Amino acid sequence: MDYGEKKDELIIPKILMSSKMIGQSQLLTLLLLMNEDNLLVVDELDRSLHPLVVKEFIKETMNRKVQVIFSSHNTHFLQYLRPDQIFFAKWKNNTSKFNRLSDINENIREVNNIEKMYLSGLFNDKE
């Protein structure tokens, strides 16, 4: 390990970094470089990232007004998004169809526990 130009900076070689640490560094770097008009597409956003890091990443993208399209199998992140920001993918006839949650259920609001509703199967017949 080396110290940077300032004595309080520690440089950690990539070989000593965990996949989570590398993923966090990459996401943070991308976020810091992005402007309001930028779009970031991430497959499996929560892969090798701590759920709290993903939560903060989502909050920060909203604060910066950066558009992010991400996939995840983790239903926990549903609670951080508005219904018009959530799309469900359904595989049918060898194609994926995407439905916006606010179109599936027009009466759903942010105050609803979307994760609990999803896990109970409430949206299954409407997707």
For each residue, the residues with C-beta under 8 A, 3 or more apart:
1: 10 11 12 13 16
2: 10 11
3: 6 7 9 10 11
4: 9 10 11
5: 9
6: 3 9
7: 3
8:
9: 3 4 5 6
10: 1 2 3 4
11: 1 2 3 4
12: 1 16 17 21
13: 1 16 17
14: 17 22
15:
16: 1 12 13
17: 12 13 14 21 22 25
18: 21 22
19: 22 23 48
20: 23 24 48 49 50 53
21: 12 17 18 24 25
22: 14 17 18 19 25 26
23: 19 20 26 27 47 48 49
24: 20 21 27 28 49 50 53
25: 17 21 22 28 29
26: 22 23 29 30
27: 23 24 30 31 42 49 53 57
28: 24 25 31 32
29: 25 26 32 33
30: 26 27 33 34 40
31: 27 28 34 40 57 60 61 64 66
32: 28 29
33: 29 30
34: 30 31 38 40 64 66
35: 38 66
36: 64 65 66
37:
38: 34 35 66 67
39: 66 67 68 69
40: 30 31 34 61 66 67 68 69
41: 68 69 70
42: 27 45 68 69 70 71
43: 47 70 71
44: 47 70 71 72 73
45: 42 49 54 57 68 70 71 72 77
46: 49 51 54 72 74 77
47: 23 43 44
48: 19 20 23
49: 20 23 24 27 45 46 53 54 57
50: 20 24 53 54
51: 46 54 55 74 76 77
52: 55 56
53: 20 24 27 49 50 56 57
54: 45 46 49 50 51 57 58 72 74 77
55: 51 52 58 59 77 80
56: 52 53 59 60
57: 27 31 45 49 53 54 60 61
58: 54 55 61 62 68 77 80 81
59: 55 56 62 63 80
60: 31 56 57 63 64
61: 31 40 57 58 64 66 67 68
62: 58 59 65
63: 59 60
64: 31 34 36 60 61
65: 36 62
66: 31 34 35 36 38 39 40 61
67: 38 39 40 61
68: 39 40 41 42 45 58 61
69: 39 40 41 42
70: 41 42 43 44 45
71: 42 43 44 45 89
72: 44 45 46 54 77
73: 44
74: 46 51 54 77
75: 78 115 118 119
76: 51 79 115
77: 45 46 51 54 55 58 72 74 80 81
78: 75 81 86 114 115 118
79: 76 113 114 115
80: 55 58 59 77
81: 58 77 78 85 86 114
82: 85 86 102 110
83: 86 100 101 102 105 108 109 110 112 114
84: 100 101 102
85: 81 82
86: 78 81 82 83 100 101 102 114
87: 98 99 100 101
88: 98 99 101 104 123 127
89: 71 96 97 98
90: 96 97 98 99 127
91: 94 95 96
92: 95 97
93:
94: 91
95: 91 92
96: 89 90 91
97: 89 90 92 127
98: 87 88 89 90
99: 87 88 90 103 104 126 127
100: 83 84 86 87 103 104
101: 83 84 86 87 88 104 105 108 114 123
102: 82 83 84 86 105 106 108
103: 99 100 106
104: 88 99 100 101 108 123 126 127
105: 83 101 102 108 122 123 126
106: 102 103
107:
108: 83 101 102 104 105 112 114 117
109: 83 112
110: 82 83
111:
112: 83 108 109 117
113: 79 116 117
114: 78 79 81 83 86 101 108 117 118
115: 75 76 78 79 118 119
116: 113 119 120
117: 108 112 113 114 120 122 123
118: 75 78 114 115 121 122 123
119: 75 115 116
120: 116 117
121: 118 124
122: 105 117 118
123: 88 101 104 105 117 118 126 127
124: 121 127
125:
126: 99 104 105 123
127: 88 90 97 99 104 123 124
